[in-house]
Amino acid sequence: MTMMSTIEHSEINLFEVRISKIAGRYLVFDPDALAVLRRRENTTGTLVGTTPQQPTQNLFLGLPVELRPEEAYALARKGSAHIVDDVAAHGVALSSSNTEARSMYIDHLRQSKLIAQHALAERAALRAAPVTAYQSQNEAGVRCPLSNDNNSYSLANDIIACPDDNRHISTVGLLALTPVSSSFLLLWNALRLSNMQLDPVAALCGFLLGRGNYMTPGLRFGAQYSVYPGDPLRFHAHFMANEYGWDEQIAVLDIVGGGRLATAVKKAFLLGGQQPARNSLPSSVRTYSVEWAAM
């Protein structure tokens, strides 16, 4: 485990997961943080990242993971995560006046690169050892690719073995380290949005997540959420859910269409909303299930 992953993992154990707010989108870049969200908070999000070599492909997506606003707000209210204005936080951390933080971050990247280079060099040397031993047993030998006679040579991954003069030219030094997140650069509480600034939505989302359900976008089934009783990789969705205001008028056509569609794909149509506090009763979330039975 590299020093960077160790620092980030310890930060996750001590504090909440950092959610980066960038251009109105809520993104998580740290793979360790995503593991915590999936295992502990029943939150999967949606992979939206792609590789620089193939920016147009959209079949095999990777980091970062995008969370829906209601998921981010529900996690922040629960205390499992905090939302950071990412652009402003990096502007402060990398400002010309904050030279100490910049130098520490650069030193951290250099040390992480050295650790990665050392690990790759050891692995390459282990892989090249059998090839070198085999070459030493051949009386004819194999000419070094750097010599004038380039008839044959041996290449074991990123180590070039030259039996003539026992030299090893390594390409490990060409390694360029790209950090997966900037957790080391930003303080865990840097420019975090307070709970007072959170949009007062996501009552149904927080209610379902708090009861062990997983949720994914339900657009392909004509609803806001697909609700799973466990990890979506292991279970089918049980509900197609929509959230409404407590006093909001719900069109009958929406109930009929949602109920029939959800029933057709072997799911129940769930309606939910937050009931406001009245008299001595606190605010609570109420849910109702609609299943299309017959005409």
Order of alpha helices (4+ residues) and beta strands (2+ residues): alpha-beta-beta-alpha-beta-beta-alpha-beta-alpha-alpha-beta-beta-beta-alpha-beta-beta-beta-alpha-beta-beta
